[in-house]
């Protein structure tokens, strides 16, 4: 069972997990359960960020309540109102003008965008050795968030914002840092 031990990013030490024998015994079922959990998390996150909004638009169109033109789908004439390409503009707006926003809006938009990709940064290194480097987690977080923001821009559901991209990527990196700090045993230099 030695081959199933989870090693750190350098591959030279076991993770300091308290139930090592249990983990080694049930390595494959735990890994499968981890991938299932990660898949469910990813599906729910993508659903809440994109699909839910697209389904609502589709239902409105099917009911005949509005047309494509009335909904503004694929109409990019006012993209400047719904899209932010200036880094930190939205974040600074929430910080500088916080008295004009409800606290729940600030928390959902800033903390929510930060936390929604944090599980990705924590779970991927546990589940696959190729994600045990910070750059790989940052790339996965960045491109996953870019996909969400692109779909929001193309279908005009939500608002495409570079600050969301920054916060989502930072959230994935923070998840990775949590993985490193909690699960990686520091190498002794004796």
Protein Blocks (a to p, Z undefined) as FASTA:
>chain_A
ZZmpccdfkopaccddfklmlmmmmmmmmmmmmmmmmmmmmmmmmmmmmmmmmmmmmmmm
mnomacfklnopaiaklmmmmpcfbghklmmmmmmmmmmpcfklmmmmmmmmmmmmmmmm
mmmmmmpmklmcfklmmmmmmmmmmmmmmmmmmnogajddfklmmmmmmmmmmmmmmmmm
mmmccdddZZ
